[in-house]
Amino acid sequence: MNQLLTINEAAATLRVGHQAVRAAIKKGDLIAALIGGDWRISVEHLNEYLAGRSNKPKRAIYSVRPTLGKAGSIY
C-alpha cells in the first residue's frame, strides 16, 4: 500500500508552506484525496508532481552540428 501524507507532511517534504500544497491541490496540479475531512497525498502522486515541475528546458538551448570529414562528407 502506498504511504499517504498530510498536507503538512507533504509541505515539509517539499520545503514549502502548507498554503503552497493547498494551492497545488486546488489548481489540480497535485492529486489528493479528501479522507475524513482531511487531505491526503500519496507519495507516488507527490513524486509525479515533482517530476512534472522539474527544470527541464522547454526547447533545445543549443544545437549540434555534424562534423565534416574529408571531401565534405558527414561522419
N, C-alpha and C positions, 0 to 999 in steps of 0.2 A: 504494500500500500504506500502511496506517495505521501510524504510528510506535508502537513498543512501549517501555514504560518498565519499569525495575526497581522493586522496592518502594522502594528508597532514592530513586530519581529521582521517583517519584510522591509520596513523603513530602516531598521538598524543594519540589516544585511546590505542594503543599497547605500547606506550612509546619507540618507536624506530624511527630511521630516515626514511625519505621517500624512501631512497635507498633500505632499507630492505623490504619495502612493494612492491616496483617495482620488486625486485628480486624474491619475493614470487609469484607475478603475472606471471613473465616471466617463472619461473620454473613450473608453473601450480599448485602450492600448494594453491594459493588463487584465487578464481574465481572473475573476474572483467569484466566490460563491458566498451568498448570504446564508449563514447557518445559525439558527437560534438568535437572530438579531445582530450577529457579529460577522464581519467579512473575514473570509479565509482565502489565502492564496497558496496554491500548491507550489512546491519548489520547482517542479517541472515548468509550470507557467511563468514563474519568476525568471528562470533561465532563458525561456523563449523570449520574454520581454527584453532581457538584457542583450540577447543575440540580435534582436531587431534594432536595437539602439546603438550598436557598435559604430565606430567612426570609420566605416568603410567609405572610400571615395565613391561618389555617385557616378563619376565618369573617370576615364583614364586621365591622369595628370602628367603623363609622359608618353612618348612614343618610341617604338623600337624600329630602327631602320635596318634593313638587311645589309649584310656585309658584301661588298662587291669583290669578287675574286678576279682571276685572270680573264682578260677579254670581256669584262663586264658581266660575267656570269654570277649568279647569286648562289652563295653557299649556305 
